[in-house]
């Protein structure tokens, strides 16, 4: 039950983008949610490690780098017509 509540809170905070009343963003919500799951024993550290997919993280990182490079070069403004 505790894990479901932590998951629900984290999911809502991630969806909204900010936790109302707190100065935290999506990243903070995910980190706190994951840490709480491990700290309260709902998930072991090895299970948490096994659930991380390195290929997905690499793809997301590469997309962020590419997006930043396109933004700096002005490609987004060119495509948007501005």
C-alpha positions in Angstrom: 0.0 0.0 0.0 2.8 2.4 0.9 4.5 1.7 -2.5 1.3 2.5 -4.3 0.9 5.8 -2.5 4.5 6.8 -3.2 4.1 5.8 -6.8 0.9 7.8 -7.2 2.3 10.9 -5.6 5.4 10.7 -7.7 3.4 10.1 -10.9 1.1 13.1 -10.2 4.1 15.3 -9.3 5.8 14.3 -12.5 2.7 14.9 -14.6 2.0 18.3 -13.2 5.6 19.4 -13.4 5.8 21.0 -10.0 4.7 19.9 -6.6 2.2 22.4 -5.4 3.5 24.2 -2.3 7.0 22.9 -2.7 10.0 24.3 -4.6 10.6 21.1 -6.6 10.4 20.0 -10.2 10.0 16.8 -12.1 13.5 15.6 -11.4 13.2 16.2 -7.7 9.9 14.3 -7.5 11.3 11.3 -9.3 14.5 11.2 -7.2 12.6 11.6 -3.9 10.0 9.0 -5.0 12.7 6.5 -5.9 14.6 7.2 -2.7 11.5 6.7 -0.6 10.7 3.4 -2.3 14.2 2.1 -1.4 14.3 3.6 2.1 11.0 2.2 3.1 11.9 -1.3 1.7 9.3 -1.4 -1.1 12.1 -1.9 -3.5 15.6 -3.2 -2.9 18.6 -1.4 -4.2 19.5 -4.2 -6.5 15.9 -4.3 -7.9 16.1 -0.6 -8.5 19.5 -0.9 -10.3 18.1 -3.8 -12.4 15.1 -1.7 -13.5 17.3 1.0 -15.1 17.8 0.5 -18.8 21.1 2.0 -20.0 20.1 2.0 -23.7 17.0 4.2 -22.9 19.1 6.6 -20.8 21.7 6.9 -23.6 18.9 7.6 -26.1 17.3 10.3 -23.9 20.7 11.9 -23.3 21.5 11.9 -27.0 18.2 13.5 -27.8 18.7 16.2 -25.2 22.2 17.0 -26.6 20.8 17.1 -30.2 17.9 19.3 -29.1 20.2 21.7 -27.3 22.5 21.9 -30.4 19.5 22.6 -32.7 18.3 25.3 -30.3 21.7 27.1 -30.2 22.0 26.9 -33.9 18.6 28.6 -34.4 17.1 25.7 -36.3 13.9 25.7 -34.2 13.3 29.4 -34.9 13.9 28.8 -38.6 11.4 26.0 -38.7 8.9 28.0 -36.7 9.2 30.9 -39.2 10.5 33.3 -36.6 
